[in-house]
Amino acid sequence: MIISASRRTDIPLFFGNWFIQQLKKGHTNTTNPFNSQQERTISLNRENVAAFVFWTRNPFPFFKVLDIIDKMKIPYYFLITINQYPDFLEPRSPDLDTLIKGLSLLKSRIGRSRIIWRYDPIIVSAETPLTFHRNNFSRLIEMISPFSNRLVVSLLDIYPKVKKRFEKIGFLPFDIRSEPDRFEELLVFLAKTTRDNEMTIQACAQELNGTKTRISTGKCIDDALINSICKQDIGYQKDKGQRHGCYCQKSIDIGQYGTCGLNCLYCYAR
């Protein structure tokens, strides 16, 4: 069993103490986000957990938890989102210097291959045009590439509740795919810059195909990476509970929607 912690909230940043309590109990309870009457108990014991996959904006506060997980000898890796958007999109984004310090310490602990950077979602708008992404991404990858060898990207998906938030403040992002030349420019730039910084690039639940460049769809919860960490073959099972186009390995998510304190304007989990 693989535990995802979590697509629904930032457990490493906000709920480290809670996670320690669950580890000590040896289990946790999770509620179906679409049916609050459905609750299940999930084991967190070593014999039942093949690996943890942690999703976060800042791993720094979670290091005390990693000490416990390391003693339990449960493998894990991190997906870390760093976008550095304007404050109206990310009002509580962690300080970049703190993030880089955290990445450096994490790399010394687990290595580059177990730290995956997410530049996600890519939002193109009047406030964040392609020139913004060219400058912002170039600056970030120079800082982050020493600590990670894989990048995950995706274009913004506008869910109904996200659309309402955008409309409330008059924010109007647009689908760059509707302009093939500019879309191609974005793909070529991302692919080349990533390659130049000795990283691989993958898309999350999307096929990002241009006429010159194709960014293949990867697996954020990746059976191959887990196998390499665990030194065993867990066997691939597609997670049928995820959206169309997602090829992630089957996992159990133990987070809860509506609990993240970052309040990103574009977040589907708010």
N, C-alpha and C positions, 0 to 999 in steps of 0.2 A: 504494500500500500504506500502511495506517495501522498504526502500532506502538503497542500498548497496554503501558504500563509503570508499574504492572501491577496487574491484579486479584488476582494471586496472592501478592504481597509488596509491601513499601514500598521501591521502588527509590530514589526521591528522598531518603528519610530515611537509609537504611542502605547503599546501594550506588552512591553517586555516583562513587567512584573506579573501580569496576568498569565503570560505564557509559562513563566517559571512555575506558577501555581498548578497549571494544567500538567506540566511535566512531572511534578511531584505526585500528583494524583494518579498519573498514568493514563489519563483519558481526558477528553473534553466533550462537551455537548454542542451540537450545531443544529441550527434551525433552518428549515427550508425557506429561502428568501421569498418564495412565491406562495407559501402556505405556512403561516406561523404555528399551525397546530401540529406540524410534522417536525419532530425532534429526534435526533439520533445521537448515540454515544459513540465516539471515535477513540480507539485506543491510540495512545502515544508511546507505548512500550517498545523497546528496541526490537523485540522479536516480530512486531507487527508493522513497523515502519521501515520501508526501504530507504527513504530519503525525505528530507524537508526541502521545499523550494520557497524561498523568502522573497517577497516583493516589497520594495520600500523606496522612499525618497532619501533616506539617510540611515546607514547601517550603524553609525557610531553608538547610539544608545543601547544597542542590542548585544554589545560585546560580552557583557556579563552573562547573558543567556548562552552565548556560544561556548563559554567555559563549561557549562553544564552539559550541553549537547555533545561536546567533544569527549567528555568523560563517559557519556552514554554510548559513544562510538556510532552515532547515527550520522550518515553523510548528508551534506547539504550544499546548496549553492544559492547565489543571490541574483535577482533581477533588480537593477537600480535605475530608476527614472530620474534623469537630469535634463531638463529642458531650458531653464532660465528664461521663461517668458516674462513679459511685462506684468507688473503687480496686479492688474485688474483680472488677468487670467490665472495667476498663481499668487494669491495674496499672502501666503505663508510659506513660500518656498524656502527650504533651508539655505543658509549662507554657503556660497560656493567654496570658499576657503575651508570651511568646516567639512564639506563633502569630500574635497580632495584629500584632506588629512585622514578622513575616515577610510577612503579608498586605499590610501597608502598602507595604513595599518591592516586593513582587511586582506590586501594582496600579500603582505608578509606572512599572513596567517594561512591563507588558503590558495594563493596563486592566482594568476590572471584568468585561467580557463574557467574558474568557478565564479567569476564576476562578469555579469552580462549587463551592458549599458543599454537602456531604452531611451531613445529620442522619440518620444511618443506621447500624444499624437502630434503629427506635423499639421499645424494650423496656418493656412495661408489666408491673409486678410489685408485690408488697407493698413492696419497697425503692425502686421507681421508679414510683409511681402517677401518675395524670394530673396531680395537683398538682405533682409533681416536674417533669414535662415543661412544664407551663404556666410555672413559674418559670424553669427552666433554659433553655428555648427563648427566652423573652422576653429574658432577659439576653444570650444569645449573639447573637441576631439584631440587637440594638441595636449590638453591637460589630462584627459581621461585615458587615452590609449596606453600609457605606461602601466595601467592597472587592469586593463580588460582587453580581451582579444576578439570579442564578439559584440556587434551592435544590432539591436532590433528597432525597426521603425514601422510606423503605420500612419496613414492619413486619417484625419479626423472623421469619425462617424458621429452624426448628430442624432442622438436619441431624443424622443419627445420632451423629456424633462430638461435636457440640455438646451434644446431649441428655445424653450420658454425662458431660461435664464439669459440666453443671448438676446432674445427679443426685448427683454425687460430693460437692458442697458443699451439697446440699439447696436449691438455687435453683429457684423455681417461677414462671416467667413465665406469663402467660395471654394468650390470643388476644382482644384487645379487640373484634374483629369479632363475637364471640359475644354481645356486649352492645350491641345497636344504638344505644341512647340515648347511651351513653358513647362509642361509636365515632363517632357523629355529632358529639358535643361536641369530640372530638379533631380531626376533619376541619375543622370550622368554625373552631376556634381556629387551626389551622395556616394555613389559607387566608387568614383575615382578618389575622392578624399579619404574614404574609408580604407581603400586599398593602399593609398600612399602612406597611411598611418599604421599599416600592418595589422589591420583588423578585418574580419569578415562581416558582411552585412546580410541581414535577413529581414523579411517582412513578417508582421504579425497578422495572421488571419486575412491576408490580402494578397492578391497577385498584382504586383507592381510592374507592369510590362510596358515598355516603350518600343520604338522601332529600332533603337540602337542598344538599349540597356534593359536587362530584366533583373529585378531583385526577387529572388526566389523566396517562397514562403517557408518559414522555419517552424520550430516548435519551442515555445517559451518553456514549457515543461517537457524536457527533452530526454527521451529514453536512452539515446546514445551517450549523452553526457552523464546521466545517472549511472549507466552501465560502467563507464570508465572510472567513475568515482567509487562505485561499489565493488568493482572487480567481479561482476556477475552479469548475467543476461536476465533482465526482469521481464522481457517479452513485451512487444509493443501492443498496446490497446488504445485505440483512438477514444478520446473523451467525447462521448456523444452529447454531453450536457453543455458543450460550448457552442458558440455561434458558427454559422456556416463559414467554411474556409479555414477553420482552426484545426491544426493537425496535432495538437498537444497530446501527450501521453495522459491516460486516465489518472485522475487524482481526486482527492477529497479536500475541499476548501473549508477552512474552519473560521473564516472571517465573517463579519456581519456588516451589511450595508448601513450607510448613514452614521458611521462612527469615526470616520477619519477627520482629524482636526485641521487638515490643510485647506479644505474648501476650494479646491481648484474649480474654476468656472465650468470647465469642459468635462468634469468627471461624471461618468455614468453611475458611479456607486454612491453618490450623495443622496 
